[in-house]
């Protein structure tokens, strides 16, 4: 069975300037989950095809311990 290709990378320069749209706080890139995590807002914004989707309504709420 062929392996799927790795997900596209997010441009590191983009990661340096992106902030949470709700808190304006920093984000942490979770490469494995393809998400940008806002610890302050307790939200995980998806990254689709290498493009961050920075809409609060598209974000996943972080569970306990995440």
mmCIF file as Biopython writes it, N, C-alpha, C and O atoms, coordinates in Angstrom:
data_model
#
loop_
_atom_site.group_PDB
_atom_site.id
_atom_site.type_symbol
_atom_site.label_atom_id
_atom_site.label_alt_id
_atom_site.label_comp_id
_atom_site.label_asym_id
_atom_site.label_entity_id
_atom_site.label_seq_id
_atom_site.pdbx_PDB_ins_code
_atom_site.Cartn_x
_atom_site.Cartn_y
_atom_site.Cartn_z
_atom_site.occupancy
_atom_site.B_iso_or_equiv
_atom_site.auth_seq_id
_atom_site.auth_asym_id
_atom_site.pdbx_PDB_model_num
ATOM 1   N N  . UNK A ? 1  ? 0.849   -1.185 0.000  1.0 0.0 1  A 1 
ATOM 2   C CA . UNK A ? 1  ? 0.000   0.000  0.000  1.0 0.0 1  A 1 
ATOM 3   C C  . UNK A ? 1  ? 0.893   1.246  0.000  1.0 0.0 1  A 1 
ATOM 4   O O  . UNK A ? 1  ? 1.743   1.378  0.881  1.0 0.0 1  A 1 
ATOM 5   N N  . UNK A ? 2  ? 0.727   2.163  -0.959 1.0 0.0 2  A 1 
ATOM 6   C CA . UNK A ? 2  ? 1.573   3.365  -1.009 1.0 0.0 2  A 1 
ATOM 7   C C  . UNK A ? 2  ? 1.233   4.315  0.136  1.0 0.0 2  A 1 
ATOM 8   O O  . UNK A ? 2  ? 0.078   4.445  0.542  1.0 0.0 2  A 1 
ATOM 9   N N  . UNK A ? 3  ? 2.269   4.969  0.640  1.0 0.0 3  A 1 
ATOM 10  C CA . UNK A ? 3  ? 2.057   5.954  1.696  1.0 0.0 3  A 1 
ATOM 11  C C  . UNK A ? 3  ? 1.533   7.243  1.092  1.0 0.0 3  A 1 
ATOM 12  O O  . UNK A ? 3  ? 1.879   7.607  -0.032 1.0 0.0 3  A 1 
ATOM 13  N N  . UNK A ? 4  ? 0.697   7.923  1.854  1.0 0.0 4  A 1 
ATOM 14  C CA . UNK A ? 4  ? 0.210   9.217  1.377  1.0 0.0 4  A 1 
ATOM 15  C C  . UNK A ? 4  ? 1.334   10.236 1.535  1.0 0.0 4  A 1 
ATOM 16  O O  . UNK A ? 4  ? 2.156   10.130 2.445  1.0 0.0 4  A 1 
ATOM 17  N N  . UNK A ? 5  ? 1.363   11.220 0.644  1.0 0.0 5  A 1 
ATOM 18  C CA . UNK A ? 5  ? 2.424   12.235 0.741  1.0 0.0 5  A 1 
ATOM 19  C C  . UNK A ? 5  ? 2.253   13.043 2.017  1.0 0.0 5  A 1 
ATOM 20  O O  . UNK A ? 5  ? 1.139   13.163 2.529  1.0 0.0 5  A 1 
ATOM 21  N N  . UNK A ? 6  ? 3.342   13.600 2.536  1.0 0.0 6  A 1 
ATOM 22  C CA . UNK A ? 6  ? 3.217   14.433 3.733  1.0 0.0 6  A 1 
ATOM 23  C C  . UNK A ? 6  ? 2.382   15.667 3.427  1.0 0.0 6  A 1 
ATOM 24  O O  . UNK A ? 6  ? 2.343   16.133 2.288  1.0 0.0 6  A 1 
ATOM 25  N N  . UNK A ? 7  ? 1.710   16.198 4.453  1.0 0.0 7  A 1 
ATOM 26  C CA . UNK A ? 7  ? 0.898   17.398 4.207  1.0 0.0 7  A 1 
ATOM 27  C C  . UNK A ? 7  ? 1.780   18.572 3.814  1.0 0.0 7  A 1 
ATOM 28  O O  . UNK A ? 7  ? 2.943   18.636 4.214  1.0 0.0 7  A 1 
ATOM 29  N N  . UNK A ? 8  ? 1.235   19.505 3.029  1.0 0.0 8  A 1 
ATOM 30  C CA . UNK A ? 8  ? 2.028   20.683 2.640  1.0 0.0 8  A 1 
ATOM 31  C C  . UNK A ? 8  ? 2.446   21.471 3.871  1.0 0.0 8  A 1 
ATOM 32  O O  . UNK A ? 8  ? 1.710   21.549 4.855  1.0 0.0 8  A 1 
ATOM 33  N N  . UNK A ? 9  ? 3.614   22.040 3.805  1.0 0.0 9  A 1 
ATOM 34  C CA . UNK A ? 9  ? 4.123   22.844 4.923  1.0 0.0 9  A 1 
ATOM 35  C C  . UNK A ? 9  ? 3.522   24.246 4.881  1.0 0.0 9  A 1 
ATOM 36  O O  . UNK A ? 9  ? 3.213   24.774 3.813  1.0 0.0 9  A 1 
ATOM 37  N N  . UNK A ? 10 ? 3.365   24.834 6.057  1.0 0.0 10 A 1 
ATOM 38  C CA . UNK A ? 10 ? 2.958   26.230 6.167  1.0 0.0 10 A 1 
ATOM 39  C C  . UNK A ? 10 ? 4.231   27.066 6.110  1.0 0.0 10 A 1 
ATOM 40  O O  . UNK A ? 10 ? 5.228   26.731 6.750  1.0 0.0 10 A 1 
ATOM 41  N N  . UNK A ? 11 ? 4.196   28.133 5.357  1.0 0.0 11 A 1 
ATOM 42  C CA . UNK A ? 11 ? 5.352   29.027 5.219  1.0 0.0 11 A 1 
ATOM 43  C C  . UNK A ? 11 ? 5.764   29.535 6.608  1.0 0.0 11 A 1 
ATOM 44  O O  . UNK A ? 11 ? 4.951   30.154 7.296  1.0 0.0 11 A 1 
ATOM 45  N N  . UNK A ? 12 ? 7.007   29.287 7.030  1.0 0.0 12 A 1 
ATOM 46  C CA . UNK A ? 12 ? 7.455   29.740 8.359  1.0 0.0 12 A 1 
ATOM 47  C C  . UNK A ? 12 ? 7.304   31.239 8.568  1.0 0.0 12 A 1 
ATOM 48  O O  . UNK A ? 12 ? 7.043   31.682 9.686  1.0 0.0 12 A 1 
ATOM 49  N N  . UNK A ? 13 ? 7.464   32.027 7.507  1.0 0.0 13 A 1 
ATOM 50  C CA . UNK A ? 13 ? 7.299   33.492 7.642  1.0 0.0 13 A 1 
ATOM 51  C C  . UNK A ? 13 ? 5.850   33.832 7.984  1.0 0.0 13 A 1 
ATOM 52  O O  . UNK A ? 13 ? 5.585   34.787 8.713  1.0 0.0 13 A 1 
ATOM 53  N N  . UNK A ? 14 ? 4.913   33.045 7.453  1.0 0.0 14 A 1 
ATOM 54  C CA . UNK A ? 14 ? 3.501   33.264 7.757  1.0 0.0 14 A 1 
ATOM 55  C C  . UNK A ? 14 ? 3.231   32.944 9.225  1.0 0.0 14 A 1 
ATOM 56  O O  . UNK A ? 14 ? 2.492   33.663 9.898  1.0 0.0 14 A 1 
ATOM 57  N N  . UNK A ? 15 ? 3.830   31.871 9.712  1.0 0.0 15 A 1 
ATOM 58  C CA . UNK A ? 15 ? 3.634   31.497 11.114 1.0 0.0 15 A 1 
ATOM 59  C C  . UNK A ? 15 ? 4.130   32.570 12.065 1.0 0.0 15 A 1 
ATOM 60  O O  . UNK A ? 15 ? 3.593   32.726 13.162 1.0 0.0 15 A 1 
ATOM 61  N N  . UNK A ? 16 ? 5.152   33.312 11.653 1.0 0.0 16 A 1 
ATOM 62  C CA . UNK A ? 16 ? 5.709   34.368 12.509 1.0 0.0 16 A 1 
ATOM 63  C C  . UNK A ? 16 ? 4.744   35.534 12.696 1.0 0.0 16 A 1 
ATOM 64  O O  . UNK A ? 16 ? 4.794   36.210 13.723 1.0 0.0 16 A 1 
ATOM 65  N N  . UNK A ? 17 ? 3.873   35.780 11.730 1.0 0.0 17 A 1 
ATOM 66  C CA . UNK A ? 17 ? 3.002   36.955 11.808 1.0 0.0 17 A 1 
ATOM 67  C C  . UNK A ? 17 ? 1.552   36.631 12.162 1.0 0.0 17 A 1 
ATOM 68  O O  . UNK A ? 17 ? 0.789   37.528 12.520 1.0 0.0 17 A 1 
ATOM 69  N N  . UNK A ? 18 ? 1.167   35.368 12.066 1.0 0.0 18 A 1 
ATOM 70  C CA . UNK A ? 18 ? -0.214  34.998 12.391 1.0 0.0 18 A 1 
ATOM 71  C C  . UNK A ? 18 ? -0.451  35.051 13.896 1.0 0.0 18 A 1 
ATOM 72  O O  . UNK A ? 18 ? 0.399   34.649 14.691 1.0 0.0 18 A 1 
ATOM 73  N N  . UNK A ? 19 ? -1.628  35.556 14.269 1.0 0.0 19 A 1 
ATOM 74  C CA . UNK A ? 19 ? -2.067  35.550 15.662 1.0 0.0 19 A 1 
ATOM 75  C C  . UNK A ? 19 ? -3.510  35.068 15.696 1.0 0.0 19 A 1 
ATOM 76  O O  . UNK A ? 19 ? -4.192  35.047 14.671 1.0 0.0 19 A 1 
ATOM 77  N N  . UNK A ? 20 ? -3.961  34.688 16.861 1.0 0.0 20 A 1 
ATOM 78  C CA . UNK A ? 20 ? -5.349  34.272 17.036 1.0 0.0 20 A 1 
ATOM 79  C C  . UNK A ? 20 ? -6.258  35.468 16.739 1.0 0.0 20 A 1 
ATOM 80  O O  . UNK A ? 20 ? -6.042  36.551 17.284 1.0 0.0 20 A 1 
ATOM 81  N N  . UNK A ? 21 ? -7.268  35.290 15.886 1.0 0.0 21 A 1 
ATOM 82  C CA . UNK A ? 21 ? -8.151  36.425 15.572 1.0 0.0 21 A 1 
ATOM 83  C C  . UNK A ? 21 ? -8.994  36.883 16.760 1.0 0.0 21 A 1 
ATOM 84  O O  . UNK A ? 21 ? -9.480  38.014 16.764 1.0 0.0 21 A 1 
ATOM 85  N N  . UNK A ? 22 ? -9.174  36.037 17.756 1.0 0.0 22 A 1 
ATOM 86  C CA . UNK A ? 22 ? -9.978  36.425 18.920 1.0 0.0 22 A 1 
ATOM 87  C C  . UNK A ? 22 ? -9.154  37.095 20.005 1.0 0.0 22 A 1 
ATOM 88  O O  . UNK A ? 22 ? -9.557  38.124 20.547 1.0 0.0 22 A 1 
ATOM 89  N N  . UNK A ? 23 ? -7.997  36.517 20.326 1.0 0.0 23 A 1 
ATOM 90  C CA . UNK A ? 23 ? -7.203  37.030 21.441 1.0 0.0 23 A 1 
ATOM 91  C C  . UNK A ? 23 ? -6.029  37.897 20.995 1.0 0.0 23 A 1 
ATOM 92  O O  . UNK A ? 23 ? -5.440  38.620 21.798 1.0 0.0 23 A 1 
ATOM 93  N N  . UNK A ? 24 ? -5.696  37.816 19.710 1.0 0.0 24 A 1 
ATOM 94  C CA . UNK A ? 24 ? -4.495  38.469 19.158 1.0 0.0 24 A 1 
ATOM 95  C C  . UNK A ? 24 ? -3.223  37.895 19.776 1.0 0.0 24 A 1 
ATOM 96  O O  . UNK A ? 24 ? -2.150  38.489 19.671 1.0 0.0 24 A 1 
ATOM 97  N N  . UNK A ? 25 ? -3.352  36.740 20.420 1.0 0.0 25 A 1 
ATOM 98  C CA . UNK A ? 25 ? -2.220  36.078 21.055 1.0 0.0 25 A 1 
ATOM 99  C C  . UNK A ? 25 ? -1.502  35.147 20.093 1.0 0.0 25 A 1 
ATOM 100 O O  . UNK A ? 25 ? -1.954  34.938 18.967 1.0 0.0 25 A 1 
ATOM 101 N N  . UNK A ? 26 ? -0.375  34.584 20.540 1.0 0.0 26 A 1 
ATOM 102 C CA . UNK A ? 26 ? 0.441   33.715 19.697 1.0 0.0 26 A 1 
ATOM 103 C C  . UNK A ? 26 ? -0.233  32.382 19.404 1.0 0.0 26 A 1 
ATOM 104 O O  . UNK A ? 26 ? -1.126  31.941 20.127 1.0 0.0 26 A 1 
ATOM 105 N N  . UNK A ? 27 ? 0.217   31.760 18.331 1.0 0.0 27 A 1 
ATOM 106 C CA . UNK A ? 27 ? -0.273  30.451 17.922 1.0 0.0 27 A 1 
ATOM 107 C C  . UNK A ? 27 ? 0.885   29.464 17.902 1.0 0.0 27 A 1 
ATOM 108 O O  . UNK A ? 27 ? 2.032   29.846 17.667 1.0 0.0 27 A 1 
ATOM 109 N N  . UNK A ? 28 ? 0.583   28.201 18.148 1.0 0.0 28 A 1 
ATOM 110 C CA . UNK A ? 28 ? 1.575   27.130 18.098 1.0 0.0 28 A 1 
ATOM 111 C C  . UNK A ? 28 ? 1.164   26.195 16.970 1.0 0.0 28 A 1 
ATOM 112 O O  . UNK A ? 28 ? 0.022   25.736 16.921 1.0 0.0 28 A 1 
ATOM 113 N N  . UNK A ? 29 ? 2.097   25.913 16.064 1.0 0.0 29 A 1 
ATOM 114 C CA . UNK A ? 29 ? 1.807   25.042 14.920 1.0 0.0 29 A 1 
ATOM 115 C C  . UNK A ? 29 ? 1.981   23.589 15.328 1.0 0.0 29 A 1 
ATOM 116 O O  . UNK A ? 29 ? 3.062   23.178 15.751 1.0 0.0 29 A 1 
ATOM 117 N N  . UNK A ? 30 ? 0.905   22.810 15.198 1.0 0.0 30 A 1 
ATOM 118 C CA . UNK A ? 30 ? 0.951   21.362 15.424 1.0 0.0 30 A 1 
ATOM 119 C C  . UNK A ? 30 ? 1.006   20.706 14.058 1.0 0.0 30 A 1 
ATOM 120 O O  . UNK A ? 30 ? -0.022  20.510 13.410 1.0 0.0 30 A 1 
ATOM 121 N N  . UNK A ? 31 ? 2.220   20.366 13.623 1.0 0.0 31 A 1 
ATOM 122 C CA . UNK A ? 31 ? 2.432   19.823 12.281 1.0 0.0 31 A 1 
ATOM 123 C C  . UNK A ? 31 ? 1.678   18.504 12.099 1.0 0.0 31 A 1 
ATOM 124 O O  . UNK A ? 31 ? 1.074   18.284 11.049 1.0 0.0 31 A 1 
ATOM 125 N N  . UNK A ? 32 ? 1.705   17.626 13.103 1.0 0.0 32 A 1 
ATOM 126 C CA . UNK A ? 32 ? 1.067   16.307 12.991 1.0 0.0 32 A 1 
ATOM 127 C C  . UNK A ? 32 ? -0.439  16.428 12.803 1.0 0.0 32 A 1 
ATOM 128 O O  . UNK A ? 32 ? -1.027  15.713 11.992 1.0 0.0 32 A 1 
ATOM 129 N N  . UNK A ? 33 ? -1.060  17.330 13.549 1.0 0.0 33 A 1 
ATOM 130 C CA . UNK A ? 33 ? -2.520  17.502 13.470 1.0 0.0 33 A 1 
ATOM 131 C C  . UNK A ? 33 ? -2.928  18.495 12.393 1.0 0.0 33 A 1 
ATOM 132 O O  . UNK A ? 33 ? -4.112  18.621 12.080 1.0 0.0 33 A 1 
ATOM 133 N N  . UNK A ? 34 ? -1.940  19.212 11.817 1.0 0.0 34 A 1 
ATOM 134 C CA . UNK A ? 34 ? -2.220  20.264 10.835 1.0 0.0 34 A 1 
ATOM 135 C C  . UNK A ? 34 ? -3.191  21.292 11.414 1.0 0.0 34 A 1 
ATOM 136 O O  . UNK A ? 34 ? -4.244  21.580 10.845 1.0 0.0 34 A 1 
ATOM 137 N N  . UNK A ? 35 ? -2.792  21.833 12.571 1.0 0.0 35 A 1 
ATOM 138 C CA . UNK A ? 35 ? -3.594  22.842 13.254 1.0 0.0 35 A 1 
ATOM 139 C C  . UNK A ? 35 ? -2.691  23.920 13.831 1.0 0.0 35 A 1 
ATOM 140 O O  . UNK A ? 35 ? -1.526  23.677 14.146 1.0 0.0 35 A 1 
ATOM 141 N N  . UNK A ? 36 ? -3.251  25.109 13.962 1.0 0.0 36 A 1 
ATOM 142 C CA . UNK A ? 36 ? -2.616  26.205 14.692 1.0 0.0 36 A 1 
ATOM 143 C C  . UNK A ? 36 ? -3.380  26.348 16.002 1.0 0.0 36 A 1 
ATOM 144 O O  . UNK A ? 36 ? -4.591  26.569 16.004 1.0 0.0 36 A 1 
ATOM 145 N N  . UNK A ? 37 ? -2.666  26.220 17.108 1.0 0.0 37 A 1 
ATOM 146 C CA . UNK A ? 37 ? -3.284  26.182 18.423 1.0 0.0 37 A 1 
ATOM 147 C C  . UNK A ? 37 ? -3.186  27.542 19.105 1.0 0.0 37 A 1 
ATOM 148 O O  . UNK A ? 37 ? -2.107  28.127 19.200 1.0 0.0 37 A 1 
ATOM 149 N N  . UNK A ? 38 ? -4.331  28.036 19.578 1.0 0.0 38 A 1 
ATOM 150 C CA . UNK A ? 38 ? -4.378  29.225 20.418 1.0 0.0 38 A 1 
ATOM 151 C C  . UNK A ? 38 ? -4.670  28.738 21.834 1.0 0.0 38 A 1 
ATOM 152 O O  . UNK A ? 38 ? -5.800  28.370 22.155 1.0 0.0 38 A 1 
ATOM 153 N N  . UNK A ? 39 ? -3.635  28.741 22.677 1.0 0.0 39 A 1 
ATOM 154 C CA . UNK A ? 39 ? -3.816  28.272 24.050 1.0 0.0 39 A 1 
ATOM 155 C C  . UNK A ? 39 ? -4.708  29.222 24.840 1.0 0.0 39 A 1 
ATOM 156 O O  . UNK A ? 39 ? -5.472  28.784 25.700 1.0 0.0 39 A 1 
ATOM 157 N N  . UNK A ? 40 ? -4.617  30.526 24.553 1.0 0.0 40 A 1 
ATOM 158 C CA . UNK A ? 40 ? -5.440  31.511 25.271 1.0 0.0 40 A 1 
ATOM 159 C C  . UNK A ? 40 ? -6.919  31.316 24.968 1.0 0.0 40 A 1 
ATOM 160 O O  . UNK A ? 40 ? -7.746  31.355 25.879 1.0 0.0 40 A 1 
ATOM 161 N N  . UNK A ? 41 ? -7.264  31.105 23.690 1.0 0.0 41 A 1 
ATOM 162 C CA . UNK A ? 41 ? -8.665  30.951 23.291 1.0 0.0 41 A 1 
ATOM 163 C C  . UNK A ? 41 ? -9.137  29.507 23.413 1.0 0.0 41 A 1 
ATOM 164 O O  . UNK A ? 41 ? -10.334 29.231 23.322 1.0 0.0 41 A 1 
ATOM 165 N N  . UNK A ? 42 ? -8.175  28.564 23.625 1.0 0.0 42 A 1 
ATOM 166 C CA . UNK A ? 42 ? -8.465  27.128 23.683 1.0 0.0 42 A 1 
ATOM 167 C C  . UNK A ? 42 ? -9.125  26.653 22.393 1.0 0.0 42 A 1 
ATOM 168 O O  . UNK A ? 42 ? -10.096 25.897 22.405 1.0 0.0 42 A 1 
ATOM 169 N N  . UNK A ? 43 ? -8.554  27.129 21.267 1.0 0.0 43 A 1 
ATOM 170 C CA . UNK A ? 43 ? -9.052  26.763 19.944 1.0 0.0 43 A 1 
ATOM 171 C C  . UNK A ? 43 ? -7.912  26.234 19.086 1.0 0.0 43 A 1 
ATOM 172 O O  . UNK A ? 43 ? -6.753  26.609 19.261 1.0 0.0 43 A 1 
ATOM 173 N N  . UNK A ? 44 ? -8.268  25.354 18.154 1.0 0.0 44 A 1 
ATOM 174 C CA . UNK A ? 44 ? -7.313  24.822 17.180 1.0 0.0 44 A 1 
ATOM 175 C C  . UNK A ? 44 ? -7.848  25.161 15.796 1.0 0.0 44 A 1 
ATOM 176 O O  . UNK A ? 44 ? -8.896  24.666 15.381 1.0 0.0 44 A 1 
ATOM 177 N N  . UNK A ? 45 ? -7.114  26.011 15.091 1.0 0.0 45 A 1 
ATOM 178 C CA . UNK A ? 45 ? -7.506  26.420 13.746 1.0 0.0 45 A 1 
ATOM 179 C C  . UNK A ? 45 ? -6.928  25.425 12.736 1.0 0.0 45 A 1 
ATOM 180 O O  . UNK A ? 45 ? -5.740  25.108 12.799 1.0 0.0 45 A 1 
ATOM 181 N N  . UNK A ? 46 ? -7.751  24.931 11.807 1.0 0.0 46 A 1 
ATOM 182 C CA . UNK A ? 46 ? -7.238  23.939 10.858 1.0 0.0 46 A 1 
ATOM 183 C C  . UNK A ? 46 ? -6.312  24.556 9.815  1.0 0.0 46 A 1 
ATOM 184 O O  . UNK A ? 46 ? -6.413  25.735 9.476  1.0 0.0 46 A 1 
ATOM 185 N N  . UNK A ? 47 ? -5.408  23.719 9.320  1.0 0.0 47 A 1 
ATOM 186 C CA . UNK A ? 47 ? -4.555  24.085 8.193  1.0 0.0 47 A 1 
ATOM 187 C C  . UNK A ? 47 ? -4.930  23.131 7.073  1.0 0.0 47 A 1 
ATOM 188 O O  . UNK A ? 47 ? -4.750  21.920 7.196  1.0 0.0 47 A 1 
ATOM 189 N N  . UNK A ? 48 ? -5.449  23.673 5.984  1.0 0.0 48 A 1 
ATOM 190 C CA . UNK A ? 48 ? -5.910  22.848 4.859  1.0 0.0 48 A 1 
ATOM 191 C C  . UNK A ? 48 ? -5.049  23.116 3.635  1.0 0.0 48 A 1 
ATOM 192 O O  . UNK A ? 48 ? -4.967  24.248 3.159  1.0 0.0 48 A 1 
ATOM 193 N N  . UNK A ? 49 ? -4.414  22.077 3.133  1.0 0.0 49 A 1 
ATOM 194 C CA . UNK A ? 49 ? -3.531  22.194 1.967  1.0 0.0 49 A 1 
ATOM 195 C C  . UNK A ? 49 ? -2.479  23.276 2.164  1.0 0.0 49 A 1 
ATOM 196 O O  . UNK A ? 49 ? -2.142  24.006 1.232  1.0 0.0 49 A 1 
ATOM 197 N N  . UNK A ? 50 ? -1.959  23.374 3.399  1.0 0.0 50 A 1 
ATOM 198 C CA . UNK A ? 50 ? -0.914  24.340 3.688  1.0 0.0 50 A 1 
ATOM 199 C C  . UNK A ? 50 ? -1.409  25.744 3.967  1.0 0.0 50 A 1 
ATOM 200 O O  . UNK A ? 50 ? -0.604  26.654 4.167  1.0 0.0 50 A 1 
ATOM 201 N N  . UNK A ? 51 ? -2.734  25.939 3.985  1.0 0.0 51 A 1 
ATOM 202 C CA . UNK A ? 51 ? -3.312  27.271 4.193  1.0 0.0 51 A 1 
ATOM 203 C C  . UNK A ? 51 ? -4.064  27.306 5.530  1.0 0.0 51 A 1 
ATOM 204 O O  . UNK A ? 51 ? -5.025  26.558 5.710  1.0 0.0 51 A 1 
ATOM 205 N N  . UNK A ? 52 ? -3.641  28.161 6.469  1.0 0.0 52 A 1 
ATOM 206 C CA . UNK A ? 52 ? -4.361  28.274 7.739  1.0 0.0 52 A 1 
ATOM 207 C C  . UNK A ? 52 ? -5.757  28.861 7.522  1.0 0.0 52 A 1 
ATOM 208 O O  . UNK A ? 52 ? -5.926  29.838 6.793  1.0 0.0 52 A 1 
ATOM 209 N N  . UNK A ? 53 ? -6.748  28.252 8.165  1.0 0.0 53 A 1 
ATOM 210 C CA . UNK A ? 53 ? -8.125  28.751 8.111  1.0 0.0 53 A 1 
ATOM 211 C C  . UNK A ? 53 ? -8.374  29.436 9.454  1.0 0.0 53 A 1 
ATOM 212 O O  . UNK A ? 53 ? -8.660  28.779 10.456 1.0 0.0 53 A 1 
ATOM 213 N N  . UNK A ? 54 ? -8.263  30.755 9.460  1.0 0.0 54 A 1 
ATOM 214 C CA . UNK A ? 54 ? -8.287  31.523 10.697 1.0 0.0 54 A 1 
ATOM 215 C C  . UNK A ? 54 ? -9.679  32.068 11.023 1.0 0.0 54 A 1 
ATOM 216 O O  . UNK A ? 54 ? -9.818  33.224 11.424 1.0 0.0 54 A 1 
ATOM 217 N N  . UNK A ? 55 ? -10.691 31.249 10.855 1.0 0.0 55 A 1 
ATOM 218 C CA . UNK A ? 55 ? -12.060 31.635 11.172 1.0 0.0 55 A 1 
ATOM 219 C C  . UNK A ? 55 ? -12.487 30.934 12.460 1.0 0.0 55 A 1 
ATOM 220 O O  . UNK A ? 55 ? -12.431 29.707 12.536 1.0 0.0 55 A 1 
ATOM 221 N N  . UNK A ? 56 ? -12.911 31.687 13.466 1.0 0.0 56 A 1 
ATOM 222 C CA . UNK A ? 56 ? -13.312 31.057 14.731 1.0 0.0 56 A 1 
ATOM 223 C C  . UNK A ? 56 ? -14.381 29.980 14.555 1.0 0.0 56 A 1 
ATOM 224 O O  . UNK A ? 56 ? -14.382 28.986 15.281 1.0 0.0 56 A 1 
ATOM 225 N N  . UNK A ? 57 ? -15.288 30.168 13.600 1.0 0.0 57 A 1 
ATOM 226 C CA . UNK A ? 57 ? -16.343 29.170 13.401 1.0 0.0 57 A 1 
ATOM 227 C C  . UNK A ? 57 ? -15.813 27.870 12.784 1.0 0.0 57 A 1 
ATOM 228 O O  . UNK A ? 57 ? -16.497 26.848 12.824 1.0 0.0 57 A 1 
ATOM 229 N N  . UNK A ? 58 ? -14.618 27.898 12.222 1.0 0.0 58 A 1 
ATOM 230 C CA . UNK A ? 58 ? -13.985 26.694 11.663 1.0 0.0 58 A 1 
ATOM 231 C C  . UNK A ? 58 ? -13.063 26.013 12.680 1.0 0.0 58 A 1 
ATOM 232 O O  . UNK A ? 58 ? -12.617 24.887 12.461 1.0 0.0 58 A 1 
ATOM 233 N N  . UNK A ? 59 ? -12.780 26.697 13.786 1.0 0.0 59 A 1 
ATOM 234 C CA . UNK A ? 59 ? -11.842 26.178 14.773 1.0 0.0 59 A 1 
ATOM 235 C C  . UNK A ? 59 ? -12.479 25.091 15.630 1.0 0.0 59 A 1 
ATOM 236 O O  . UNK A ? 59 ? -13.693 25.049 15.832 1.0 0.0 59 A 1 
ATOM 237 N N  . UNK A ? 60 ? -11.608 24.215 16.123 1.0 0.0 60 A 1 
ATOM 238 C CA . UNK A ? 60 ? -12.020 23.146 17.020 1.0 0.0 60 A 1 
ATOM 239 C C  . UNK A ? 60 ? -11.700 23.588 18.437 1.0 0.0 60 A 1 
ATOM 240 O O  . UNK A ? 60 ? -10.616 24.110 18.696 1.0 0.0 60 A 1 
ATOM 241 N N  . UNK A ? 61 ? -12.653 23.380 19.372 1.0 0.0 61 A 1 
ATOM 242 C CA . UNK A ? 61 ? -12.398 23.693 20.769 1.0 0.0 61 A 1 
ATOM 243 C C  . UNK A ? 61 ? -11.493 22.630 21.360 1.0 0.0 61 A 1 
ATOM 244 O O  . UNK A ? 61 ? -11.733 21.436 21.185 1.0 0.0 61 A 1 
ATOM 245 N N  . UNK A ? 62 ? -10.455 23.058 22.059 1.0 0.0 62 A 1 
ATOM 246 C CA . UNK A ? 62 ? -9.530  22.120 22.669 1.0 0.0 62 A 1 
ATOM 247 C C  . UNK A ? 62 ? -10.181 21.429 23.860 1.0 0.0 62 A 1 
ATOM 248 O O  . UNK A ? 62 ? -10.902 22.048 24.642 1.0 0.0 62 A 1 
ATOM 249 N N  . UNK A ? 63 ? -9.911  20.138 23.977 1.0 0.0 63 A 1 
ATOM 250 C CA . UNK A ? 63 ? -10.425 19.377 25.102 1.0 0.0 63 A 1 
ATOM 251 C C  . UNK A ? 63 ? -9.531  19.534 26.319 1.0 0.0 63 A 1 
ATOM 252 O O  . UNK A ? 63 ? -8.488  20.186 26.255 1.0 0.0 63 A 1 
ATOM 253 N N  . UNK A ? 64 ? -9.940  18.939 27.420 1.0 0.0 64 A 1 
ATOM 254 C CA . UNK A ? 64 ? -9.143  18.966 28.645 1.0 0.0 64 A 1 
ATOM 255 C C  . UNK A ? 64 ? -7.789  18.315 28.391 1.0 0.0 64 A 1 
ATOM 256 O O  . UNK A ? 64 ? -7.713  17.251 27.777 1.0 0.0 64 A 1 
ATOM 257 N N  . UNK A ? 65 ? -6.742  18.943 28.854 1.0 0.0 65 A 1 
ATOM 258 C CA . UNK A ? 65 ? -5.410  18.386 28.740 1.0 0.0 65 A 1 
ATOM 259 C C  . UNK A ? 65 ? -4.729  18.619 27.395 1.0 0.0 65 A 1 
ATOM 260 O O  . UNK A ? 65 ? -3.594  18.185 27.197 1.0 0.0 65 A 1 
ATOM 261 N N  . UNK A ? 66 ? -5.395  19.288 26.482 1.0 0.0 66 A 1 
ATOM 262 C CA . UNK A ? 66 ? -4.767  19.585 25.183 1.0 0.0 66 A 1 
ATOM 263 C C  . UNK A ? 66 ? -4.017  20.881 25.239 1.0 0.0 66 A 1 
ATOM 264 O O  . UNK A ? 66 ? -3.424  21.295 24.243 1.0 0.0 66 A 1 
#
